Structures are given as structure tokens and as C-alpha cells.
Amino acid sequence: MSKNLQKLFPLHGEQTNTRTEVIAGLTSFMTVAYIIVVNGAILRSAGMPYEAVTIATVICSFLGCMLMALWANSPLIIVPGMGDNAFFVYTLVLSLGLTWQQALAAVFLAGIVFTITSISKGAVYLSTAIPKSMINAITAGIGLFIAFLGFKNGGLIVASKGTFVQLGSLSDPNVLTTLVTLCILLPLFLRNVKGNFLIGIIAGTLIGSLFGIVDFSNLGDFSFSFNGYEQVFFAFDFSQISTVNFWIAVFSLSMVIIFENMGAQLGMLPNKDKFRKSFQGIAVSVIGAGVFGCSPTTTAAESATGIAAGGRTGLTSFTTGLLFIPALFLIPLFKVIPNAAIAPVLIIVGCLMIQSLKEIPLDDFTEAFPAYLMMTMMPLTFSIANGLAFGFIAYPLVKLVTGRRKEVSVTIYIIATLFLLYFISSVI
């Protein structure tokens, strides 16, 4: 068994082992499993049937992770993205007026555009043309985004009419669960205890039950059926392909998924040599999302939790992908895990990722300001894509006004122009 795994995923070359990779896969799965429940709830707003979309979510997550594992040998996790499902519902359907079937057609075509980009030399050229300060800003920005998710999901940050956000009530059981779990998890992490994140999530669930936010008596029915899935499978509709709105949808969605995933993969991949195949894997998975009836798949920001737990090869994503299949029968169990049990993991991982700040030349304002915009706009707009857009638009502008236009490649000008068009298309 270990020889077969070594053949599929050269573990020794990455200085890792089977146990570490499996635990990393389990950790990634535990932090991203919420998508099974949440994605259907969001897509239901576009009129899609919840149960069918939940099945599609699992299938697309499984296939995406298998592509990462078997094609790219990458530890990154592929699932339907939270920002992408919102884009699907609120931009493609509610703003541009497409039906959800027509929006699936846009996803399918955007996936083809993405795939063509990934298999051409353009992907590698783009990855090398992006300045190092921007790559490090992407990593730090995703870290801040993940940390913000952790603080929000744990109840430490809540909405406020006067100040937009404020500190949550320290008497709130969710906040107490988050803080106690963080106090348990942090020493485990600092002492490099194997499986620390997984232990923390389990401990947080038990602590949550003591504080009354988890009720194991409501686990529900564990039965499962494919009945109804045919409503979304191969349901895409190209009837609006001759309309302007349809092609605005394809263009804007292509922009979002290509640069969002490029940024996330360059920011999180431990071994950048795996970028091209990893990028190709996510591109093909987007085509699959259109076919199987789901919003676009993306490189999960929560992949960072598995990488932080030691994941370096495709065995991490392979483990996560396999866990999605029995998850269909365990949806009631995942509903039990409170956000407060996962929040401390996200908070710690966010801290790990923002350490790339030290690689940004902050004494050069033309490098620092675009990086600063990118990092702050990711969490503040709750969108990795928006953060990328602001950073890439600002970079050539600050170089131009300071007479340093020669430092900007043609590629960056093109990316900035495309992101500007992305913003313009979103308000048409």
C-alpha cells in the first residue's frame, strides 16, 4: 500500500509521509466541509433545488480534489467557492437576468476559456510576469481574508450599524467556545503536535456542546438518495448565447475565476513548480461544475489549513476528495460542528499566511501601496477577486505617475485593463 502511494505521490521527495498527508487531508476536509451544507442554501436563491445542488456540490468537490491529486500532485483543495456562488446568484442571475440554467451555460463556457488559458504558455507567462511583491501580497491578503472569516464565524467580530463591525459579546456561547478552543489549539500548534487542527475542531465541538451551541440529539436522518439530481445534471441552457448579457456574464466570470485561482494558487502552493498542472486541474473542474449543475469551483482558501498541517502532495487532496463521498450520508453530522470550532483554525492559519508581508519592500511606496490595497480589500469587500482587482489596477498607475513605467510589464497593463473592464461590466 505504501509503495503504491509513494508511486502516485512521491512523498519522500517532498519530505513528508503518509500519516502527515492523511491528517492534512482530514484537516482540510473538516475546515471546508461546511460548503456541503452552505452552497445549496445560497444557490437556492437562484431557484435551484437544494437537495440536487448539495449532491452536485459533493460531486464537483470530489472531482476537483481528484484532479489536484492525480493530475497535479497538489495539496490544494477544490470546492465550489463562496464568493463564486454569490457571483453566480447575485450577478449572473439576479443582475444580468439569466436563468440558473443559462448561468450554468456561462459557467461551462468560462471553464473552457479558463482551460485554454491554463494549457497555453499564457498561464506560466502570467505567473512569472506578476511582481514578487504582488504575489506576497496575495498570500498575505488571503491570510487576512481567512482570519476575518475566523473572527466572523467565531462571533468575535459582529456587524454594527454605526461602525460596520464591532467586538462580539464575550458572554456569547459562540464567542466563549471560540476563545476556549483557541486556548487549547494554540499550544498544540506551537508544540507541533500532530493533527493539532483536527484535535482542535473535535475539542471545539465538544466544548460547544457544553456551552449549549451543539445538540447531538438532533443528528437527524442519515439516509441518502439521488432522486431529483437529474434537475441540475446537464441542465445548462445556451438559448441566450446571442445576447450581450450572456457574454458579459461569460467574460466577467472568466476574469474572476482565472485571476482568483491564479492568485490563490501562487499564494498557497508550497511548491510553485506544481503551479501549471494545478492551474489546469482547477480549470477543468470549472467545466465539470457547469456539467454537473453547480456554481464554479475554486481553490479553497481553507486549503491553507491542510498545508499548515503538513500537506505537501496530492495525497492531501486525495484524502479530502475521498471524504466527500461518505459525507453525503453524514450531512447531519457536519451540521453539528459549530463555526466556533473551526474559527480558531482559520485565525491561526491567517497569521501564518500574513508572514509573507516581510517579503514586500514596504520602503518602496510604489510596491507597498498596491500590495496594501490588495491585502485590505480582500477581507473588507469579502472577495479575493475584488482585492486582486484593486491591487493590479493600482500597480501600473503608481508606477506611471512616478515615472517608473519601465518596471511594469505589458502583461500587468493587460491584467489591469481586464480587471477594470470587470468592474465596468459589474455596474452595467
N, C-alpha and C positions, 0 to 999 in steps of 0.2 A: 504493500500500500504506500509506504513512504517513498519507495523508489519511483512509483508511478507519479506521485505528487511532485517529486523532485524533477522528473522529466517534463511535466506540464508547467510547473512553476519553479524555476531554478532558485531554490531558497538560499543555498549556501552563498551563491554569488551576491545576494542582497543582504547577507549577514543576518539572516532571520531563521526561524524554524516553524514547524507545523503548528505547534501549540500557540506560539505568539500570533501567527496569522489567523488561526481559527478564533482565538479570543478577540482579535481586532475585528474580524468579521461579525462576531456576535455583538460587539460593542457598537459597530456602525449600524447594525440592524436595529438594536434597541433604541438608538437615538433617532432613527429615520422611520421606524415602523408606524409612527403616527400618521404618515401620508396615506396609509391604507384606509384609515377612517376619515381623514380630513378632506382628501381630494374629491371624493364623491359628493361631500357636503357642499363644496364650492361649485363644482360643475353642475350640480343640481339647479343652481341659479340660472343656468342657461337652458334649462328644460331637459337635461339629460337624466335618465333613470339612475337612481343612486346605486342600487344593487349591481346593475350591469357595469357602471363606471368603476365600482370598487373591484370587480373582477378584472376589468381592463387595467386598472392601476397595478394590481399584483402581477399580471402577465407582463406588462411593459417593464416593471421593475426587475422581474426575473430575467427577461431577455437582455435588458440593458446591462445588468451586472454580469451576465454570462459573456457578453461581448467584451466587457472590460477584462474579464478573467482570461478567456480563451483566445481572444484576438490580440489584446494589448498587454496582457500580464500586468495590469494596472490595479492598484488597490482602491481606486476611486469607485464610488457608488453612484449608480444611475437610477433615478426615480422621477416621476412627474414633479416638476418644480412648483413650489408655492407661488412664486411671482409669475411663473408662466401660466399657471391655471387661472390666476386672476386676470392676466392679459387676455387669455382665451375668452373668458366670460365678459369682462367689462369693456374690452377694446374691440375684439373681433365680432362678438355677438351684440352686445348692448349699444356700442358706439357706432360701429360700421354697419350694423343691421343685418349681418349674416345669420342664418340659422345655425344651430350647432353642427348639423351635418355639413354645411358649407364651410364652417370653421375647421372641421376635421380635414376637408379637402385642402384648405390653406396650410394646415399643419403638414400634410403629406408633401405638398409641393415645396414648402420651406425646408423640409427634411432633405429633399432631393438637391436643392440649392446648397444646403449645408454639406451634403455628401460630396458634391462636385468640388466644393472648396477644399474639403479635407483630403481628397485623394490627389489633388493637383499640388504643384510645388508652392502654390499660394499659401497653404497653411504653415509650412516650415518658414517661408519667407516672412510671413506676418509675425511669427513667433520670435524671429531673430531681429526684426526691424523695430520691435517695441523697446523703448529705452528701459534700462535696468531699474531706474527709479520708478517707472510706472508699474513694472512687474512686482516690485517690492510693495508698492502702494496697493496693488490689487490684493496681495496677500494680507497686508495689514487691514485693508478695508473689509475684506471678508471676515477677518478676525473680529473687528468691531461689530459687524453685522451679526455674527454668531453670538457675541457677548450680549448684544442688545436683545436678541431672541431669548437668551437665557434669563436675563433680568426681567424681561416682559413675561415670559412663560412662568417664571417663578413668583410673580406678583411683587417683585421688589421695585419695579417701575410700573406705574399705572397712569392712565390718561387724566388730564386735568384741563378744565375749561380755561383757566386763567393762564397757566404756564405750559400747556400741551402735555407735559409729563411731570410726575412728582413721585416721591418715595411712597411706596405702598405701606399700609398699616402693619406695624410689627406684631400686632396681635392676630393678624390674619393667619389661619392654619396653613394656607399655602405658602406664605412667606416663612413661617416657622419651619415648615418641612424643608423648604429650600435651604435655609440657613443651617439647620442641623445636619442635613445631608452634605452640604458643602464642608462643614467642620469635620465630618467623617471622611469624605472623599479626598480633601486636600492633603492630609498627612499620608494617606495611602499612595497618592500620586507622587508626593515629594520623596517618599521612601522607595518609589519604583516597584510597588507591589504588583505582581502580575494580575491582570484582569481588574485593575483598580476601578475603571469606569463602570464595568459590568457590576462589580460588587456595590458600587455607589448607587446605581439605578435600583438594584434589588433592595438595598438598605433603605433608600428613599421611599420606595413603595410601602415597605413595612412601617416606616416612620409615619408616612401619610395616613396609614390605617389607624395608627394610634391617635393622630390628630383629627381623625374623623373625616378625611377627604377621600378615603378609599373604602369601598364596601365590597368585600369579596363575596358577599351573599348574592350580589346582582351580576354574576358572571354570565348568565343568560344561556341561550341555546347554541351549542357548538356544531350544529348541522350545517351543511353547505350544499348548494345546487347551482348548476349553470343555467337554469331556467331564466330566460329573459335576456341573457347576454347577447343573443342574436340581434337585439335592438341597436347595439352600437358597433358590432363587428362588421367591418367593410361597409360602414354606413355613410362614408363621405359622399358629398354631393357637389359636382362640378358645374351645376346649372348656371352659376353666376360668373363663370370664368371669363366672360367677355365684358364684365363691368369694371369700372375704375376702383370701386370699393374693394372688390375681391383682390385686385393686385396690390392695393395699398396694404391690405391685410398680409399678403404673402411677403411683400418687401419688408414691412415693419417687423413681422415675426422673424424673418430670416436674420435681420440685423440684430435683434435681441438674442436669439439663440446662438448665433455664431460667436459674437464677441463676449457674451456672458460666459459661455463654456470655455472659450479660449482663455479668458481672464481667470476663471476658477481653476482650470487645469494647470496653467502656468504657475498659478499661485500655490497650489496644493501638492502637485506631483513631487514626491521625494526624488525621483529620478527623471529629469527632464528629457532624457533620451527616449522615454516612452511616450512623449507627447503626441507624435504624429499618429501612431496607431490608436492611442487612447482617444484622440480627437476624432478619428474615423469611426471608432466604436460608438461614440455618443451621436454622431451624425446619422448613422444607420438606425440607431434606436429611435430617433425622431420620426423617421419614415414609418417604423413599426408602430409608433404611437398613433399616427394617422390611420393606419390599417386596423389596429385593434380597438380603436374607439376611445382615445384618451387625449388630454392636453399634452403639450410637448414634454418629453423627458429632458432632464438636465443633470449636470454634475452636482450632486447634492453637497451643499456646504457642510453637512454633517459627516461627509467623508473624512473631514479633518479629525474627527474623534477616533476613527479606526487607525488613521495614520499616527496619531498621537499615542495610540495603544501599541504601536509597533508594526502595523501593517505596511508591507513594502512590495508585495507581489499580488498577482491575480488570485491567489488563494484567499485573500481577504474578501475581495468582491465575489468570488465563487461561493464562499461560505454564506455571505449575506444573501446572494441570489437564491441559494437553496432554501434558506429560511423563509423566503416569501411564499413558497408553495404551501407548507403546512400552516402558514399564517392565515390562509383562507378559512381554516377551521378554528383558528384561535383569535379571531377578531374580538370576541367578548373579553378575552384575557388582556389584550393590548389596550382595550378601553379602560381597564382597571389602573394601568400605570399612569400616575398623575404627572402633569407637566413639571411639577415641582421636583420630581425625582430625576428628571432629565436635565433641568435647568443648570444645576451645578457643573455638569459635564460640559455644557456649552460655554459656561463662564470661564472655565479653566482653559478650554481649547482656544477661546478667543484671546486669552492672554498669551498663549503660546504663539499664535499667529501674528500678533501685533509687534512681536520682537523683530520682525523684518524692517521696522521703522529705522533701526540703526544703520541699515544699508542705504538709506535715502540721504543724499547730500543736502541736508537742511540749510547749510550755509549758502547754497545757491538757490535764490528765490524762484528762478525760472524752472527749477526742478521740484522745489518744495511746494509751490502753490498748486500746480496741477495734481500733485500727489495728495496734498491736503484736501482739495476739493473732492477727489475720488473717494478718499477714506471717509470723509464726513457725510457725503451724500448717500453712500450705500445704506448706512443704518437710518439716517434721517428721512430718506424717501422710501425706506423699506424695500429697496430694489438694488440688486447688484448691477443690473443693466443701466439704471439711471446714474449710478456712481461712475461706471465706466464712461458713459457719455460725457458727463461734465468734465472728467479728467482729460479725456482725449481731445475734447474741443478746446479746453484751456491751454493745453501744452503748446500747440503751434502758435496760438495767439500771444502768449507771453514771450516766446522766442522771437516772434516777428517784431513786437514793439520794442524789444531791447537790442535789435539789430543782430540777432544770432540765428537768422533763418537757415543758415547752412547746417546747423545742428539738427534740423528736422528733415527726416527722410520724406520722399514722395508718398510712401506708404502711410505715414502718420497724417499727412494732409488728406489723403483719401479717406482714412478711417474717421477723421474729424468731420469731414463733409458728410459722410454716410450717417454718422450719429446726429448731425444737425438735421439731416433730412428725416431721420427717425423721430426727432422731436416735432418737426413741422407736420409730419404725417399724423402724429398723435392728436393734433389740435384741429385738423381739417374736418 
